Amino acid sequence: MKHLEKLLWWLLTGKRGGTNRARIIEKLRERPYNPHQLSKELNLDYKTIRHHIKILRDNNIIKATGDSYSKLYFLTDAMEENYEVFQEIWDNYIEK
């Protein structure tokens, strides 16, 4: 879990765009979304969503199912099981 905490800290506070990544994680906790849905829900352009999805996927925070057109994203099991780590960082260190 310490690795996840450091990774989330870096993704959310140490890199530009951390707030957008946090918002994506929050949405994916509710249910799976595709990039177009996330774009609409979060009022961010599609390219921005795709950029942050790639970062989150590359770091095993989210995963995907489905083919390229109907691909849905959701949190990895490790992220789901340790969501409180994310929540603490989000609540205490990220300005909303």
C-alpha distances in whole Angstrom, upper triangle without the diagonal:
4,5,5,6,9,10,11,12,14,15,16,18,18,20,23,23,20,21,23,19,18,21,21,17,19,22,20,18,22,23,23,26,27,28,31,30,27,30,32,30,28,32,30,32,31,31,28,26,27,25,22,22,22,19,17,18,18,14,13,13,16,18,22,25,29,31,31,33,32,28,26,22,19,15,14,12,9,10,12,10,7,10,11,8,11,14,13,14,16,18,18,18,20,24,25
4,5,5,6,9,10,10,12,14,15,16,16,19,22,22,19,21,23,20,18,22,22,19,20,24,22,21,24,26,26,28,29,29,33,32,29,31,33,31,29,32,31,33,32,31,28,27,27,26,22,22,23,19,18,19,18,15,15,14,18,21,24,27,31,33,33,35,34,30,28,24,22,18,16,16,12,12,15,13,10,13,12,9,12,15,13,13,16,18,17,17,19,23,24
4,5,5,6,9,10,11,12,14,15,15,17,20,21,18,20,21,18,17,21,20,17,20,23,21,20,24,25,25,26,27,27,31,30,27,29,32,30,28,31,29,31,30,29,26,25,25,23,20,20,19,16,15,16,15,11,12,12,16,18,22,25,29,30,30,33,31,28,26,22,20,17,15,15,11,12,15,14,11,13,14,11,12,16,15,14,17,19,19,18,19,23,25
4,5,5,6,8,10,10,12,14,14,16,19,18,15,17,18,15,14,18,17,14,16,19,17,16,20,21,21,23,24,24,27,27,24,26,28,26,24,28,26,28,27,26,24,22,22,20,17,17,17,14,12,14,13,10,10,9,13,15,19,22,26,28,28,30,29,25,23,19,17,13,12,12,8,8,11,11,8,10,11,8,9,12,12,11,14,17,17,16,17,21,22
4,5,5,6,9,10,10,12,12,15,18,18,14,16,18,15,13,17,17,14,16,19,18,17,21,22,23,24,26,25,29,28,24,26,29,26,24,27,26,28,28,27,24,23,23,22,18,19,19,16,14,16,16,12,13,11,15,18,22,25,29,31,30,32,31,27,25,21,19,15,15,15,11,10,13,13,9,10,10,6,7,11,10,9,12,14,13,13,14,18,20
4,6,5,6,9,10,10,10,13,16,17,14,16,18,15,15,18,18,16,18,21,20,20,24,25,25,26,27,26,29,29,25,27,30,28,25,28,26,28,28,26,24,23,23,21,18,19,19,15,14,16,15,12,13,12,16,19,23,26,30,31,31,33,32,28,26,22,21,17,17,17,14,13,16,16,13,14,14,10,10,14,12,10,13,16,15,13,15,19,20
4,5,5,6,9,10,10,11,14,15,12,15,16,13,13,16,16,14,16,19,18,18,22,23,22,23,24,23,26,26,22,24,27,25,23,26,24,25,25,23,20,19,20,17,15,15,15,11,10,12,11,8,10,9,13,16,20,23,26,28,27,29,28,25,23,19,18,15,14,15,12,11,15,15,12,13,14,11,10,14,14,11,13,17,16,14,15,19,20
4,5,5,6,8,9,10,13,13,9,12,13,10,9,13,13,11,13,16,15,15,19,20,20,20,22,21,24,23,20,22,24,22,20,23,21,23,23,22,19,18,18,17,13,14,15,11,10,13,13,9,11,9,12,16,19,22,26,27,27,28,27,24,21,18,16,13,13,15,12,10,13,14,11,10,11,8,7,10,11,8,10,13,13,12,12,15,16
4,6,5,6,7,9,12,12,9,11,14,11,11,14,15,13,15,18,18,18,21,23,23,23,25,24,27,26,22,24,26,24,21,24,22,24,25,23,20,20,21,18,15,17,17,14,13,16,15,12,14,12,16,19,23,26,29,31,30,31,30,27,25,21,20,17,17,18,16,13,16,17,13,13,13,9,8,11,10,7,9,12,11,9,10,14,16
4,6,6,4,6,10,11,8,12,13,11,12,15,16,14,17,20,19,20,23,24,24,24,24,23,26,26,22,23,26,25,22,24,22,23,23,22,19,18,19,16,14,15,15,12,12,15,13,11,14,12,16,19,22,26,29,30,28,30,30,26,25,21,20,18,18,20,17,15,18,19,16,16,16,13,11,14,14,10,12,15,15,12,12,15,17
4,6,6,6,8,8,6,9,10,8,9,12,12,11,14,16,16,17,20,21,20,20,21,19,22,22,18,19,22,21,18,20,18,20,20,18,15,15,15,13,10,12,12,8,8,12,11,9,11,10,13,16,19,23,25,27,25,27,26,23,21,18,17,15,15,18,16,13,16,18,15,14,16,13,10,14,14,11,11,15,15,12,11,15,16
4,6,6,8,7,4,6,8,7,6,10,11,10,12,15,15,16,19,21,20,20,21,19,22,22,18,19,21,19,16,19,17,19,20,19,15,15,16,14,11,13,14,11,10,14,14,12,14,12,14,18,20,24,27,28,27,28,27,24,22,18,18,15,17,19,17,14,17,18,15,14,14,12,9,11,12,8,8,12,12,9,8,11,12
4,6,8,8,6,8,11,10,10,13,15,14,16,18,19,19,22,24,24,24,25,23,25,25,21,21,24,22,19,21,19,21,22,21,17,18,19,17,14,16,17,14,14,17,17,15,17,15,18,21,24,28,31,32,30,31,31,28,26,22,21,19,20,22,20,17,20,21,18,16,16,14,11,13,12,9,9,12,11,8,7,10,12
4,7,9,7,11,13,12,12,16,17,16,18,21,21,22,25,26,26,25,26,24,26,27,23,23,26,25,21,23,21,22,23,21,18,18,19,16,14,17,17,13,14,17,16,14,17,16,19,22,25,28,31,32,30,32,32,28,27,23,23,21,21,24,21,19,22,23,20,19,19,16,14,16,16,12,13,16,15,11,11,13,16
4,6,6,9,11,10,12,14,15,15,18,20,20,21,24,25,24,23,23,21,23,24,20,20,23,23,19,20,18,19,20,17,14,15,16,13,11,14,14,11,12,15,14,13,16,15,17,20,23,27,29,29,27,29,29,26,25,21,21,20,21,23,21,19,22,24,21,20,21,18,15,18,18,14,14,17,17,13,12,14,16
4,6,8,9,10,12,14,14,16,18,19,20,22,24,25,24,23,23,20,22,23,19,18,21,21,17,18,15,16,17,15,12,14,15,12,10,14,14,11,13,17,16,15,18,17,19,21,23,27,29,29,27,28,28,26,24,22,22,21,22,25,24,21,24,26,23,21,22,20,17,19,19,16,15,18,18,14,12,13,15
4,5,5,6,9,10,11,13,15,16,17,19,21,22,21,19,19,16,18,19,15,15,18,17,13,14,12,13,14,13,9,11,12,10,8,12,13,10,12,15,15,15,17,15,16,19,21,24,26,27,24,25,25,23,21,19,19,18,20,23,22,19,21,24,22,20,21,19,15,17,18,15,13,17,17,14,11,12,13
4,5,5,6,9,10,11,12,14,15,17,19,20,20,19,19,17,20,19,16,16,19,17,14,16,14,16,17,16,12,12,14,12,9,12,13,10,11,14,15,13,16,13,15,18,20,24,26,27,25,26,26,23,21,18,18,16,18,21,19,16,19,21,18,16,17,15,12,14,14,11,10,13,14,11,8,10,11
4,5,5,6,9,10,11,12,14,15,17,19,19,18,19,17,19,18,14,14,16,15,11,13,12,15,16,16,12,12,15,13,10,13,15,13,13,16,18,16,18,15,16,19,21,24,27,28,26,26,26,23,21,18,18,17,19,22,21,17,19,21,19,16,17,15,12,13,14,11,9,12,13,10,7,8,8
4,5,5,6,9,10,11,12,14,16,17,17,15,15,13,15,14,11,11,13,12,8,10,9,11,12,12,9,8,11,10,7,10,13,11,11,14,16,15,17,14,14,17,18,22,24,24,22,23,22,20,18,15,16,15,18,21,20,17,18,21,20,17,18,17,14,14,16,14,11,14,16,14,11,11,10
4,5,5,6,9,10,11,12,15,16,15,14,15,13,15,15,11,12,15,13,11,13,11,13,14,13,10,9,11,10,6,8,10,9,7,11,13,12,13,10,11,14,16,19,22,23,21,22,21,18,16,13,13,12,15,18,17,13,15,18,17,14,16,15,11,13,15,12,11,14,16,14,11,13,12
4,5,5,6,9,10,11,13,15,15,15,16,15,17,16,12,14,16,14,11,14,13,16,16,17,13,12,14,13,10,11,14,12,10,13,15,14,14,11,12,15,17,21,23,25,24,24,23,20,18,14,13,12,15,17,16,12,14,16,14,12,13,12,8,9,12,10,7,11,13,11,9,11,10
4,5,5,6,9,10,11,13,13,13,14,13,15,13,9,11,13,10,7,11,11,14,14,15,12,10,14,14,10,11,15,14,12,15,17,16,16,13,13,16,17,20,22,24,23,23,21,19,16,14,13,13,16,18,18,14,15,18,17,13,15,15,11,11,14,13,9,12,15,14,11,12,10
4,5,5,6,9,10,11,10,9,11,10,12,11,7,9,12,10,8,11,10,13,13,14,11,8,11,11,8,8,12,11,9,12,15,14,14,11,10,12,14,16,19,20,19,19,18,15,13,10,10,10,13,16,16,13,14,17,16,13,16,16,12,13,16,15,12,15,18,17,14,15,13
4,5,5,6,9,10,10,11,13,13,15,14,10,13,15,13,11,15,14,17,16,17,14,11,13,14,10,10,13,12,9,11,14,13,12,8,8,11,13,16,19,21,20,21,19,16,13,10,8,7,10,13,13,9,10,13,12,10,12,12,9,10,13,12,10,13,16,16,13,16,14
4,6,5,7,9,11,11,14,14,16,14,11,14,15,11,11,14,15,18,18,19,16,14,16,17,13,13,16,15,13,15,18,16,15,12,11,14,16,18,21,23,23,23,21,18,15,12,10,10,13,15,15,11,11,14,13,10,12,13,9,9,13,12,10,12,15,15,13,15,13
4,5,5,7,8,8,11,11,13,10,8,11,12,8,9,12,13,16,15,17,15,12,15,16,13,12,16,16,13,15,18,18,16,13,11,14,14,16,19,21,20,20,18,16,12,10,9,10,13,16,17,13,12,16,16,13,15,16,13,13,16,16,13,15,19,19,16,17,15
4,5,5,5,7,10,11,13,11,9,12,14,11,12,15,15,17,16,18,16,13,14,16,13,11,14,15,11,13,16,15,14,10,8,10,11,13,16,18,18,18,16,13,10,7,5,6,10,12,14,11,10,14,14,11,14,16,13,13,17,17,15,17,20,20,18,20,18
4,6,8,10,13,15,17,14,12,16,17,14,14,18,18,20,20,21,19,16,18,19,16,14,17,17,14,15,18,17,15,11,10,12,14,15,18,21,21,21,19,16,13,10,7,7,10,11,12,9,8,11,12,9,12,13,11,11,15,15,14,15,19,19,18,20,18
4,7,9,13,15,16,13,12,15,15,12,13,17,18,20,20,22,20,17,19,21,18,16,20,20,17,18,21,20,18,15,13,15,15,16,18,21,22,21,18,17,13,11,9,10,13,14,16,13,11,14,15,12,14,17,14,14,17,18,16,17,21,22,20,21,18
4,6,10,13,14,11,11,15,15,12,14,17,18,20,19,21,20,16,18,20,17,15,18,19,16,16,20,20,17,15,12,13,12,13,15,18,19,18,15,13,10,9,7,9,12,13,16,14,12,15,17,14,17,19,17,17,20,21,19,21,24,24,22,24,21
4,7,10,12,10,10,13,14,12,14,17,17,18,16,19,18,14,15,17,15,13,16,17,14,14,18,18,15,13,10,10,9,9,11,14,15,14,11,10,6,5,5,8,11,13,16,14,12,16,18,16,19,20,18,18,22,22,20,22,26,26,23,25,23
4,7,8,6,6,10,11,10,11,14,14,15,13,15,15,11,12,15,14,11,14,16,14,14,18,18,17,14,11,11,10,10,11,13,13,12,10,8,5,5,7,10,14,16,18,16,15,19,20,18,21,22,19,20,23,23,21,23,26,26,23,24,22
4,6,5,6,9,10,11,12,14,13,13,10,13,13,10,10,13,13,10,13,15,14,13,17,18,17,15,12,11,9,10,10,11,10,9,7,6,5,6,9,13,15,18,20,18,18,22,23,21,24,24,21,22,26,25,23,25,28,28,25,26,23
4,5,5,6,9,10,10,12,10,10,7,9,10,6,7,10,10,8,11,14,13,13,16,18,17,16,13,13,11,12,13,13,11,10,9,8,8,8,11,14,17,20,22,19,20,23,24,21,25,25,21,22,26,24,22,25,27,26,23,24,22
4,5,5,6,9,10,10,10,9,6,10,11,8,9,13,13,12,14,17,16,17,20,21,21,19,16,16,14,15,14,14,12,10,10,10,10,11,14,17,20,23,25,22,23,26,27,24,27,27,24,25,28,27,24,27,29,28,25,25,23
4,5,5,6,8,10,10,11,9,13,13,10,12,15,14,13,16,18,17,17,21,22,21,19,16,16,14,15,15,16,14,12,11,11,10,11,13,16,19,22,24,21,21,24,25,22,25,26,22,23,26,25,22,25,28,27,24,24,21
4,5,5,6,8,8,9,8,11,10,7,10,12,11,10,14,15,14,15,18,19,18,16,14,15,14,15,16,17,15,14,13,12,10,10,11,14,17,20,22,19,19,22,22,19,22,23,19,20,23,22,19,21,24,23,20,21,18
4,6,5,6,5,6,6,9,8,6,9,12,11,11,14,16,15,17,20,21,21,18,16,17,16,18,18,19,16,15,15,14,13,13,15,17,20,24,25,22,22,26,25,22,25,25,21,22,25,23,20,23,26,24,21,21,18
4,6,5,7,8,9,12,12,10,13,15,15,15,18,19,19,20,23,24,24,21,19,20,19,20,20,20,19,17,16,16,15,15,17,19,23,25,27,24,23,27,27,24,26,27,23,23,26,25,22,24,27,26,22,22,19
4,6,8,10,11,14,13,11,14,16,15,15,18,19,18,20,23,23,23,20,18,19,18,20,20,22,20,18,17,17,14,14,15,17,21,23,25,21,21,24,24,21,23,24,20,20,23,22,19,21,24,23,20,19,16
4,5,9,10,13,11,9,13,14,12,13,17,17,16,18,21,21,21,18,17,19,19,21,22,23,21,20,19,18,16,15,16,17,21,23,24,21,21,24,23,20,22,22,19,18,21,20,16,18,21,20,17,16,13
4,7,9,12,10,10,13,15,14,15,18,19,19,21,23,24,24,22,20,22,21,23,24,24,22,20,20,20,18,17,19,20,24,27,28,24,24,28,27,24,25,26,22,22,24,23,19,21,24,23,19,18,15
4,6,8,6,7,10,11,11,12,15,16,16,18,20,21,22,20,18,20,20,22,23,23,20,19,19,18,17,16,18,20,23,26,26,23,24,27,27,24,25,25,21,22,24,22,19,22,24,22,18,18,16
4,6,5,7,9,10,11,13,15,16,17,18,20,22,23,21,19,20,20,22,22,21,18,17,18,17,17,17,19,21,24,27,28,25,26,30,29,26,28,28,24,25,27,25,22,25,27,25,21,21,19
4,5,5,6,9,10,10,12,14,15,16,18,20,21,19,17,18,17,19,18,18,15,14,15,14,14,14,17,19,22,26,26,24,25,28,28,25,28,28,24,25,28,26,23,26,28,26,23,23,21
4,5,5,6,9,10,11,13,14,15,16,19,20,19,17,18,17,20,20,19,15,15,17,16,16,16,18,20,22,26,27,24,26,29,28,26,29,28,24,26,28,26,24,27,28,26,23,23,22
4,5,5,6,9,10,11,12,14,16,17,19,17,16,17,17,20,21,20,17,18,18,17,16,15,17,19,21,24,25,22,23,27,26,23,26,25,21,23,25,22,20,23,25,22,19,19,18
4,5,5,6,9,10,10,12,14,15,16,15,13,14,14,17,18,18,15,15,15,13,13,11,14,15,18,21,22,19,20,24,23,21,23,23,19,21,23,21,19,22,24,22,19,20,18
4,6,5,6,9,10,10,12,14,15,14,12,13,12,15,16,15,12,13,14,12,12,11,14,15,17,21,22,19,21,24,24,22,25,24,21,23,25,23,21,25,27,24,22,23,22
4,6,5,7,9,10,11,13,15,14,13,14,15,18,19,18,15,17,18,15,15,13,16,16,18,22,22,19,22,25,24,22,25,23,20,22,24,21,20,24,25,23,20,21,21
4,5,5,6,8,10,11,12,11,11,13,14,17,19,19,17,18,18,15,14,12,13,14,15,19,19,16,18,21,20,18,21,19,16,18,20,18,16,20,22,19,17,18,18
4,5,5,6,8,10,10,9,8,9,10,13,15,16,14,15,15,12,11,8,10,11,13,16,17,14,16,20,19,18,21,19,16,19,21,19,18,21,23,21,19,21,20
4,5,5,6,9,10,10,9,10,11,14,16,16,14,16,16,13,13,11,13,13,14,18,18,16,18,21,21,20,23,21,18,21,23,21,20,24,25,23,21,23,23
4,5,5,6,9,9,9,11,13,17,19,19,17,19,20,16,16,13,14,13,14,17,16,15,17,20,19,18,20,18,16,19,21,18,18,21,22,20,18,21,21
4,6,5,6,5,6,8,11,15,17,18,17,19,18,15,14,10,10,9,10,14,13,11,14,16,15,14,17,16,13,16,18,16,16,19,21,19,17,20,20
4,5,5,6,5,6,8,12,15,16,15,17,17,13,12,9,10,9,9,13,13,12,14,17,17,16,19,18,16,19,21,19,19,23,24,23,21,24,23
4,6,8,8,9,12,15,17,18,17,20,20,16,16,13,14,13,12,15,14,14,17,19,18,18,21,19,17,21,22,20,20,24,25,23,22,25,25
4,6,8,10,13,17,20,21,20,22,22,18,17,14,13,11,10,13,12,11,14,16,15,15,18,15,14,18,19,17,18,21,22,20,20,23,23
4,6,7,10,14,17,19,19,21,20,16,15,12,11,9,7,10,9,8,12,13,13,14,17,15,14,17,19,18,18,22,23,22,21,24,24
4,7,11,14,17,19,19,21,20,16,14,10,9,6,6,9,8,6,9,11,11,10,14,12,11,14,16,15,15,18,20,19,18,21,21
4,7,10,14,16,16,18,16,12,10,7,5,4,5,9,9,8,10,13,13,12,16,15,13,16,18,17,17,20,22,21,20,22,22
4,7,11,13,13,15,14,10,8,6,6,6,6,9,11,10,12,14,15,15,19,18,17,19,22,21,21,24,26,25,24,26,25
4,7,9,10,12,10,6,5,4,6,9,9,12,14,14,14,17,19,18,22,22,20,22,25,24,23,26,29,28,26,28,27
4,7,9,11,8,6,5,7,8,11,11,14,17,16,16,19,21,20,24,25,23,25,28,27,26,29,32,31,29,31,30
4,7,8,6,4,6,9,11,15,15,17,20,20,20,23,25,24,28,28,26,28,31,31,29,32,35,34,32,34,32
4,6,5,5,9,11,14,17,18,21,23,23,23,26,28,27,31,31,28,30,34,33,31,34,37,36,34,35,34
4,6,5,9,11,15,18,19,22,24,23,24,27,28,27,31,31,28,30,33,32,30,34,36,35,32,34,32
4,6,9,12,16,19,21,24,26,25,25,28,30,28,32,32,29,31,34,33,31,34,37,35,33,34,32
4,6,10,13,17,18,21,24,23,22,26,27,26,29,30,27,29,32,31,29,32,35,34,32,33,31
4,7,10,14,15,18,20,19,19,23,24,23,26,27,24,26,29,28,27,30,32,31,29,30,29
4,7,10,12,15,18,16,16,20,21,19,23,24,21,23,26,25,24,26,29,29,26,28,26
4,7,9,12,15,13,13,17,18,16,20,20,17,19,23,22,20,23,26,25,23,25,23
4,7,9,12,10,9,13,14,13,16,17,15,16,20,20,18,21,24,24,22,24,22
4,6,8,6,6,10,11,9,13,14,12,14,17,17,16,19,21,21,20,22,21
4,5,5,6,9,10,10,14,14,13,15,18,18,18,21,23,23,22,25,24
4,5,5,6,9,10,13,14,14,16,18,19,19,21,23,24,23,26,26
4,5,5,6,8,11,11,11,14,16,16,17,20,21,21,22,25,25
4,5,5,6,9,9,8,11,13,13,14,16,18,18,18,21,21
4,5,5,9,10,10,11,14,15,15,17,19,20,20,23,22
4,6,8,9,11,12,14,15,16,18,20,21,21,24,24
4,5,6,7,9,11,12,13,15,16,17,18,21,21
4,5,5,6,9,10,11,12,14,15,15,18,18
4,5,5,6,9,10,10,12,14,15,17,17
4,5,5,6,9,10,11,12,13,16,17
4,5,5,6,8,10,10,11,14,14
4,5,5,6,8,10,10,13,13
4,5,5,6,8,10,13,13
4,6,5,5,7,10,12
4,6,6,5,8,9
4,6,7,8,9
4,6,8,10
4,6,9
4,6
4
